[in-house]
């Protein structure tokens, strides 16, 4: 029995509204580390940098899953407990609300004078029943009940109970159930959604197809997504246009793209679309967003035997205002250029440095004065030797492997500034030419089947909250008793069940209208009786 009582009390505590509010606060509090600390599913390299920068606290934070907040056991536990608590406390409230809708308004208290709002008056009327009919008609739209003491002409007293504002509780319930639905929709989105980012070079770049996670530079999938059922789609970027103010501030971005999806993949037909920020391409349940942009320099390396290699590769913008960018390129000599494999590996070319879309030189120091591609130039170090392409180790897209330089396997040959079309020659006759640059865009392909439900529940939450704030719950009782000859005593009492703001003025207006209509109806009745008497 003790165990049963413990379980019952624990369940009651968990399913109370106070516990739900505490858990909601804890959920918001638990999300703070996810906003302040780098998250592994978004940027694993940032997490590694953070742990390296803070060797004492970093590993402890990692053990506590602070870098995987939204998939951690403690965040999931709060999420599940909040879900259970909301279901447990809202379901009984819903049934109770339905029962209250079907219930008859409660009888009037014995002493109406003790209520916060009270008024007594005397109206001209021959019977209590006539006044009760007028008052009952005036309460049209209210939930009301009329109780008589006696019947027909012998009615001595009458009580009318009227209630209004049940929509307030309904709005409150809608708000909380919408919050519950929002939590479910977000959880479902985490299970069935996926998101991939890919950089696509504009102006004739190869584009990409989204049939496999391998097509993306980074891919994040829900727990039920294995990457085998992605919606097939191909995108290529024809052109990218950015608009800037004279101070370099960006005003707008847009990319002219072509895409294939569905039957277009079989027929080879390309559909045009102008992709803008916050105006994604929507196709097959996927959304393609324009996330960012930068520049991809083009270099051509001519080896001593005359064979060439040309490469266009995105460099990372280090300055988001002027788009001064940094990056690296690696060139492998064509087959047959050197006698054996070892000689070929010793003559690989690596280029590392800075790119400026609008060059500004302070001596030999390169900077960028404007983010638009007006006067492209690079300041690069050119290396020759083993770049590590054949080691099998992953290579950074934006920096050389310093181990190869430290071991002397990769040697810096020269440092040079080049404008578009300029070149430099190495000692062995290799020529490196900077051909210019083209824009690249960062595209995000997002799939979230629960997104529409998140929007629906968010809208119903707002609607329910507005209803619960605007609508007021109130009760009015009217007691009618016979007065002196030809009069009826009217006693009114009012009670605001929730917010009392504005209830006083509403009660006074309601009282004035009831008494005025009662007097008008009684006077009309008297005139009819007088006419009958005259005809008689």
C-alpha positions in Angstrom: 0.0 0.0 0.0 2.9 2.4 0.7 4.3 1.8 -2.7 0.9 2.4 -4.3 0.5 5.6 -2.3 4.0 6.8 -3.3 3.2 6.1 -7.0 -0.1 7.9 -6.7 1.4 11.0 -5.0 4.3 11.1 -7.5 1.9 11.0 -10.4 -0.2 13.8 -8.9 2.8 15.9 -8.3 4.1 15.3 -11.9 0.8 16.1 -13.5 0.2 19.3 -11.6 0.3 22.6 -13.5 3.0 23.9 -11.2 5.3 21.0 -12.1 4.6 21.6 -15.8 5.6 25.3 -15.4 8.8 24.3 -13.6 9.7 21.8 -16.3 9.0 24.4 -19.0 11.4 26.8 -17.2 14.0 24.0 -16.9 13.7 23.2 -20.6 14.4 26.9 -21.5 17.3 26.9 -19.0 18.7 23.7 -20.5 18.7 25.1 -24.0 21.1 28.0 -23.0 24.3 25.9 -23.3 23.2 24.9 -26.8 23.2 28.6 -27.7 26.4 29.5 -26.0 28.6 26.5 -26.7 29.5 25.0 -30.2 27.4 22.0 -31.0 29.0 18.9 -32.5 26.2 18.2 -35.0 26.6 21.7 -36.4 30.3 22.2 -36.4 32.5 19.5 -35.0 35.7 21.4 -35.8 34.6 24.2 -33.5 34.0 21.8 -30.7 37.5 20.4 -31.1 38.9 23.9 -31.1 37.0 24.7 -27.9 38.2 21.6 -26.1 41.8 22.4 -27.2 41.5 26.0 -26.0 40.1 25.0 -22.6 41.8 21.7 -21.7 40.5 21.7 -18.1 36.8 22.4 -18.4 36.4 21.3 -22.1 36.6 17.5 -21.4 34.2 17.8 -18.5 31.7 19.7 -20.6 32.0 17.0 -23.2 31.3 14.3 -20.6 28.2 16.2 -19.6 27.1 16.3 -23.3 27.2 20.1 -23.3 28.3 19.9 -27.0 25.4 17.7 -27.8 22.7 19.5 -25.8 19.6 18.7 -27.8 20.4 15.0 -28.0 21.7 14.7 -24.4 20.0 12.4 -21.9 19.2 15.2 -19.5 17.6 17.4 -22.1 15.6 14.5 -23.4 14.5 13.6 -19.9 13.2 17.1 -19.3 11.5 17.1 -22.6 9.7 13.7 -21.9 8.8 14.7 -18.4 7.3 18.0 -19.6 5.3 16.0 -22.2 3.9 13.6 -19.6 3.1 16.4 -17.2 1.2 18.4 -19.8 -0.8 15.4 -20.9 -1.6 14.4 -17.3 -2.7 17.8 -16.2 -4.5 19.0 -19.4 -6.7 15.9 -20.0 -8.7 16.1 -16.8 -9.1 19.9 -17.4 -10.5 19.2 -20.8 -13.1 16.7 -19.4 -14.0 19.1 -16.6 -14.5 21.9 -19.1 -16.9 19.8 -21.1 -18.8 18.9 -18.0 -19.1 22.5 -17.0 -20.5 23.4 -20.4 -23.4 20.9 -19.9 -24.0 21.9 -16.3 -26.9 24.2 -15.3 -25.8 27.6 -13.9 -25.8 27.6 -10.2 -28.6 29.1 -8.1 -28.3 32.6 -6.7 -26.7 33.0 -3.3 -29.0 33.6 -0.4 -27.6 37.1 0.2 -26.9 38.9 -3.1 -25.8 42.0 -1.1 -22.6 40.4 -0.2 -21.4 40.0 -3.8 -18.8 42.5 -5.2 -21.5 44.0 -7.5 -25.0 44.5 -6.2 -28.0 46.7 -7.1 -31.6 46.8 -6.0 -34.5 48.6 -7.7 -38.3 48.6 -8.1 -40.0 48.5 -11.4 -43.6 48.9 -12.5 -45.2 45.6 -13.4 -48.3 43.6 -12.6 -46.5 40.2 -12.1 -43.1 38.7 -11.4 -43.5 36.4 -14.4 -43.7 39.3 -16.8 -40.5 40.9 -15.6 -38.8 37.5 -15.5 -39.6 36.9 -19.2 -38.2 40.4 -20.1 -35.0 39.7 -18.1 -34.6 36.2 -19.5 -34.9 37.6 -23.1 -32.3 40.3 -22.2 -29.8 37.6 -21.3 -30.0 36.0 -24.8 -26.5 34.7 -25.6 -25.7 33.9 -22.0 -26.0 30.5 -20.4 -29.0 31.0 -18.2 -31.5 29.2 -16.0 -34.8 30.6 -14.6 -36.2 29.2 -11.4 -39.8 30.1 -10.3 -41.4 29.7 -6.9 -45.0 28.9 -7.9 -46.5 28.6 -11.4 -48.3 30.8 -13.8 -50.3 33.6 -12.2 -49.4 32.4 -8.7 -45.6 33.0 -9.2 -44.4 34.8 -6.1 -40.6 34.9 -6.7 -38.2 34.2 -9.6 -34.5 33.8 -9.8 -32.5 34.0 -13.0 -28.9 32.8 -13.2 -26.8 33.8 -16.1 -23.1 33.0 -17.0 -20.8 34.2 -19.8 -17.2 33.8 -20.7 -16.8 30.0 -21.0 -14.6 30.7 -24.0 -11.9 31.9 -21.7 -11.2 28.5 -20.3 -11.5 27.0 -23.7 -8.8 29.4 -25.0 -6.6 28.4 -22.1 -7.0 24.7 -22.9 -6.3 25.4 -26.6 -3.2 27.3 -25.6 -1.8 24.4 -23.5 -2.8 21.7 -25.9 -1.2 23.7 -28.7 2.0 23.9 -26.7 1.9 20.1 -26.3 1.3 19.7 -30.0 4.2 22.1 -30.7 6.5 19.9 -28.6 5.3 16.8 -30.4 5.8 18.5 -33.8 9.4 19.6 -33.0 10.2 16.1 -31.7 8.7 14.5 -34.9 10.8 17.0 -37.0 13.9 15.9 -35.3 13.1 12.2 -36.1 12.1 12.6 -39.8 13.9 15.8 -41.0 17.3 16.2 -42.6 19.4 19.2 -43.6 22.4 19.4 -45.9 24.7 22.3 -46.9 26.6 22.5 -50.1 28.8 25.1 -51.8 28.1 25.6 -55.5 30.3 27.7 -57.8 28.3 30.0 -60.0 28.8 31.0 -63.6 29.1 27.6 -65.1 29.9 25.5 -62.1 29.0 21.8 -62.0 26.1 22.2 -59.6 25.0 19.3 -57.4 22.4 16.5 -57.1 20.8 15.7 -53.8 20.2 12.0 -54.2 22.8 11.0 -51.6 24.3 12.6 -48.4 27.7 12.3 -50.1 26.6 15.2 -52.4 26.7 17.6 -49.5 29.6 19.3 -47.8 27.8 18.7 -44.4 24.7 16.6 -43.7 22.6 16.4 -40.6 19.9 13.8 -40.5 17.1 12.8 -38.1 17.2 9.6 -36.1 15.0 7.8 -38.6 16.8 9.1 -41.8 19.4 6.8 -43.2 20.1 8.9 -46.3 18.7 6.3 -48.8 15.4 8.0 -49.4 16.3 11.6 -50.1 14.3 13.5 -52.7 16.3 13.5 -55.9 16.9 16.9 -57.2 19.7 18.7 -59.2 20.6 22.4 -59.0 23.1 24.5 -60.9 23.8 28.2 -60.4 24.0 30.3 -63.5 24.7 33.6 -61.9 24.9 35.3 -58.5 24.2 39.0 -57.9 24.7 41.0 -54.8 23.8 44.7 -54.2 25.9 46.9 -51.9 25.7 50.4 -50.5 28.7 52.7 -51.1 30.1 51.8 -47.6 30.1 48.1 -48.5 27.0 47.1 -46.6 25.0 44.4 -48.3 21.4 45.3 -49.4 20.3 42.1 -51.2 21.4 38.8 -52.7 19.9 36.7 -55.4 21.0 33.7 -57.4 19.8 32.7 -60.9 19.5 28.9 -60.7 18.1 26.0 -62.8 16.8 22.9 -61.2 15.6 19.4 -62.1 13.1 17.3 -60.1 10.6 14.6 -60.8 10.0 14.0 -64.5 12.6 16.6 -65.4 15.3 14.2 -64.3 14.2 11.7 -67.0 13.7 14.3 -69.7 16.7 16.4 -68.9 14.6 19.6 -68.7 15.9 22.4 -66.5 13.4 24.8 -64.7 14.6 28.4 -64.0 14.2 30.0 -60.6 15.4 33.2 -59.0 16.6 32.2 -55.5 16.6 35.0 -52.9 17.2 35.2 -49.1 14.0 34.0 -47.3 12.5 33.0 -50.6 13.5 29.4 -50.9 12.8 27.0 -53.7 10.2 24.5 -52.6 10.0 21.2 -54.4 9.1 17.6 -53.3 8.8 18.6 -49.7 12.4 20.0 -49.7 13.3 23.7 -49.4 16.5 25.1 -50.9 17.7 28.2 -49.1 20.3 30.7 -50.1 22.5 30.8 -47.0 25.6 32.8 -48.0 28.1 33.5 -50.6 31.8 34.2 -51.3 34.4 33.9 -54.1 36.2 31.1 -55.7 39.6 32.0 -57.3 40.8 30.2 -60.4 44.4 29.2 -60.9 46.1 27.5 -63.8 49.4 25.6 -63.2 51.5 24.9 -66.3 54.1 22.2 -65.6 57.5 22.1 -67.3 56.4 19.7 -70.0 53.5 22.1 -71.0 50.7 20.2 -69.5 48.2 22.3 -67.4 45.9 21.9 -64.5 43.1 24.5 -63.8 41.2 24.6 -60.6 38.4 26.8 -59.3 37.8 26.4 -55.5 35.9 28.4 -52.9 37.9 30.4 -50.3 36.6 31.2 -46.9 35.6 34.9 -46.3 37.5 36.1 -43.3 36.0 39.5 -43.4 32.3 39.6 -43.9 32.3 43.3 -44.9 35.1 43.4 -47.5 35.2 39.6 -48.3 38.9 39.3 -47.9 39.2 35.6 -48.1 41.7 32.9 -47.3 42.1 29.4 -48.7 44.4 26.8 -50.3 44.6 24.8 -53.6 46.5 21.6 -54.3 47.6 20.5 -57.8 48.7 17.1 -58.8 50.9 16.8 -61.9 49.2 15.1 -64.9 50.2 11.5 -65.6 53.4 11.2 -67.6 54.8 14.6 -66.5 57.4 12.8 -64.3 59.2 9.5 -64.7 57.9 7.7 -61.6 55.4 8.0 -58.8 57.9 9.3 -56.2 59.1 12.1 -58.6 55.5 13.1 -59.3 54.7 13.4 -55.6 57.7 15.6 -55.0 56.5 18.1 -57.6 52.9 18.7 -56.5 52.0 22.3 -56.2 50.1 24.0 -53.3 48.9 27.6 -53.3 47.9 29.2 -50.0 47.1 32.8 -49.2 44.6 35.7 -49.4 42.1 36.8 -52.0 40.7 40.3 -52.3 37.7 41.1 -54.6 38.7 44.7 -54.8 42.4 44.9 -54.2 44.0 47.6 -52.1 47.8 47.4 -51.6 49.8 48.9 -48.8 53.2 48.2 -50.1 53.0 44.4 -50.6 50.3 44.0 -48.0 47.0 43.0 -49.6 43.6 44.2 -48.3 40.2 44.5 -49.8 38.4 47.9 -50.0 35.0 46.7 -51.2 33.1 43.3 -51.3 32.2 43.5 -55.0 34.3 41.8 -57.6 35.9 45.0 -59.1 39.7 44.4 -59.1 40.4 40.8 -57.9 43.9 40.0 -56.7 45.7 37.4 -54.5 48.6 37.4 -52.2 49.8 33.7 -52.1 52.6 31.5 -51.0 53.4 28.8 -53.5 54.7 25.5 -52.3 56.2 22.5 -54.1 56.5 19.0 -52.9 54.3 16.4 -51.3 50.9 18.1 -50.4 49.6 15.0 -48.7 47.0 14.2 -51.4 48.2 10.5 -51.5 48.4 9.9 -47.7 44.7 9.1 -47.3 44.4 11.5 -44.4 41.5 14.1 -44.6 42.7 17.5 -45.8 41.5 20.9 -44.8 39.8 22.9 -47.5 41.3 26.1 -46.3 44.7 25.3 -44.9 47.7 23.2 -45.7 48.9 20.3 -43.5 51.6 21.9 -41.4 53.1 18.5 -40.7 54.2 18.2 -44.3 55.9 21.6 -44.1 57.5 20.8 -40.7 58.9 17.6 -42.1 60.4 19.4 -45.1 58.3 17.4 -47.6 56.5 20.6 -48.7 58.8 23.6 -49.4 57.7 27.2 -50.0 59.1 28.4 -53.3 57.9 32.0 -53.5 55.5 34.6 -52.1 53.8 36.8 -54.7 51.0 39.2 -55.3 49.0 38.6 -58.5 46.2 40.4 -60.2 43.8 38.7 -62.7 45.8 37.4 -65.7 49.3 37.7 -64.0 51.5 34.7 -63.4 54.8 33.7 -61.8 57.5 31.2 -62.8 59.2 28.8 -60.4 62.8 27.7 -60.7 61.9 24.4 -62.4 59.9 26.2 -65.1 56.4 25.6 -63.6 54.1 28.6 -64.2 51.3 29.6 -61.8 48.7 32.0 -63.2 45.9 33.7 -61.4 42.9 33.7 -63.9 40.4 35.6 -61.8 37.5 34.6 -59.6 33.8 33.7 -59.7 31.1 33.9 -57.0 30.0 30.8 -55.1 26.8 30.3 -53.0 26.1 28.2 -50.0 22.9 26.4 -50.5 21.0 24.6 -47.7 18.5 21.8 -48.6 16.1 21.3 -45.7 13.4 18.7 -45.3 11.0 18.9 -42.3 7.6 17.3 -42.7 6.5 18.6 -39.3 7.2 22.3 -40.1 3.7 23.0 -41.2 2.4 21.6 -37.9 4.8 23.7 -36.0 3.3 26.7 -37.7 -0.3 25.5 -37.1 0.3 24.9 -33.4 2.1 28.2 -33.0 -0.8 30.0 -34.5 -3.4 28.2 -32.4 -1.2 28.9 -29.3 -1.4 32.6 -30.1 -5.2 32.4 -30.8 -5.8 30.5 -27.5 -3.7 33.0 -25.6 -5.5 36.0 -27.0 -8.9 34.5 -26.2 -7.9 33.6 -22.6 -6.6 37.2 -22.1 -9.5 39.1 -23.8 -12.6 37.1 -22.7 -13.7 37.5 -19.0 -15.7 35.0 -17.1 -18.7 36.5 -15.2 -21.9 35.5 -13.5 -25.1 37.6 -12.9 -28.0 36.7 -10.7 -31.4 38.4 -10.7 -34.0 37.9 -7.9 -37.5 39.1 -8.5 -40.1 39.4 -5.7 -43.5 41.1 -5.6 -43.4 44.7 -4.3 -46.1 47.2 -3.5 -49.2 47.3 -5.7 -48.2 47.3 -9.4 -44.5 46.9 -8.7 -41.8 44.2 -8.6 -38.6 44.3 -6.6 -35.5 43.6 -8.6 -32.2 42.6 -6.9 -29.1 42.0 -9.0 -25.7 40.6 -8.0 -22.6 40.1 -10.2 -19.4 38.3 -9.8 -16.3 38.3 -12.0 -14.8 34.8 -12.0 -11.4 35.9 -13.3 -10.2 39.4 -14.1 -12.2 42.1 -12.4 -11.0 44.9 -14.8 -13.9 46.6 -16.5 -16.5 44.4 -14.8 -17.9 47.3 -12.8 -18.8 49.4 -15.8 -20.2 46.4 -17.6 -22.4 45.5 -14.6 -23.7 49.0 -14.4 -24.6 49.1 -18.1 -26.3 45.7 -17.9 -28.3 46.8 -14.8 -29.4 50.1 -16.4 -30.5 48.2 -19.6 -32.4 45.5 -17.6 -34.3 48.0 -15.5 -35.1 50.3 -18.5 -36.5 47.4 -20.5 -38.5 46.1 -17.6 -40.1 49.5 -17.1 -40.7 49.9 -20.8 -42.4 46.5 -21.0 -44.5 47.2 -17.9 -45.6 50.5 -19.3 -46.6 49.0 -22.6 -48.5 46.3 -20.7 -50.4 48.9 -18.7 -51.3 50.8 -21.8 -52.8 47.6 -23.3 -54.8 47.0 -20.2 -56.1 50.6 -20.3 -57.3 50.2 -23.9 -59.1 47.0 -23.1 -60.9 48.7 -20.2 -61.9 51.7 -22.5 -63.3 49.3 -25.1 -65.2 47.5 -22.5 
